[in-house]
Amino acid sequence: MAHWRDTARSVKFFFVDFRACFPLLFLLFHIRLWTFVLAVLATAFFASLERYGFSVTVFLRWVRSFVAGPRKIAQPWWKK
């Protein structure tokens, strides 16, 4: 029986996060060499994100802030 404190934990398939296992599901429906390679690379990418403490949403927010740059403008330049 699970305790209520376990409800916030992410779902894992053995040691891999469930988001990393999704490409393996795609592989089961379309069995080709290129989908196998793509599934292994995607699983390795998501597993490495998990290893360094990033979730997918946190990683995408980090990439967005990296692309946006350090300067944040509150008003558009044409309204000044």
C-alpha positions as CSV (number, residue, x, y, z in Angstrom):
1,M,0.0,0.0,0.0
2,A,1.4,3.4,-1.0
3,H,1.6,6.3,1.4
4,W,0.3,9.8,0.4
5,R,3.8,11.2,0.5
6,D,4.7,8.9,-2.5
7,T,2.2,10.6,-4.8
8,A,4.6,13.5,-5.7
9,R,7.3,11.2,-7.0
10,S,7.8,10.8,-10.7
11,V,7.0,7.4,-12.2
12,K,10.1,5.3,-13.0
13,F,10.6,2.2,-15.1
14,F,13.4,0.5,-13.1
15,F,15.9,3.4,-12.9
16,V,14.7,5.4,-15.9
17,D,12.1,8.2,-15.8
18,F,8.9,7.4,-17.6
19,R,9.5,10.3,-20.1
20,A,12.7,8.5,-21.2
21,C,10.8,5.3,-21.9
22,F,8.3,6.9,-24.3
23,P,10.7,6.5,-27.3
24,L,11.0,2.8,-26.5
25,L,7.2,2.6,-26.9
26,F,7.5,4.3,-30.3
27,L,10.1,1.6,-31.2
28,L,7.6,-1.2,-30.4
29,F,5.2,0.2,-33.0
30,H,7.7,0.9,-35.7
31,I,10.6,-1.6,-35.5
32,R,13.4,-0.3,-37.7
33,L,17.1,0.3,-37.2
34,W,16.7,4.1,-37.3
35,T,13.9,4.0,-34.7
36,F,16.0,1.8,-32.4
37,V,19.0,4.3,-32.7
38,L,16.6,7.2,-32.1
39,A,15.0,5.5,-29.1
40,V,18.4,4.7,-27.5
41,L,19.7,8.2,-28.0
42,A,16.5,9.8,-26.7
43,T,16.5,7.5,-23.7
44,A,20.1,8.3,-23.0
45,F,19.4,12.0,-23.3
46,F,16.5,11.9,-20.9
47,A,18.3,9.6,-18.5
48,S,21.3,12.0,-18.4
49,L,18.9,14.9,-17.7
50,E,17.5,12.9,-14.8
51,R,21.0,12.1,-13.6
52,Y,21.9,15.8,-13.4
53,G,18.6,16.7,-11.6
54,F,16.7,18.2,-14.5
55,S,13.2,17.3,-15.4
56,V,12.1,17.9,-19.0
57,T,10.1,21.1,-18.1
58,V,13.0,22.5,-16.1
59,F,15.4,21.8,-18.9
60,L,13.1,23.5,-21.5
61,R,12.8,26.5,-19.2
62,W,16.6,26.6,-18.8
63,V,17.0,26.5,-22.6
64,R,14.4,29.3,-23.0
65,S,16.2,31.5,-20.5
66,F,19.5,30.8,-22.2
67,V,18.2,31.8,-25.6
68,A,16.4,34.9,-24.3
69,G,19.6,36.2,-22.8
70,P,20.3,38.2,-19.6
71,R,18.5,41.4,-20.6
72,K,14.8,41.5,-19.8
73,I,12.8,44.4,-21.1
74,A,9.5,45.3,-19.4
75,Q,8.2,47.6,-22.1
76,P,8.5,47.3,-25.9
77,W,11.0,49.6,-27.5
78,W,8.4,51.4,-29.6
79,K,6.4,52.6,-26.6
80,K,9.2,54.5,-24.9
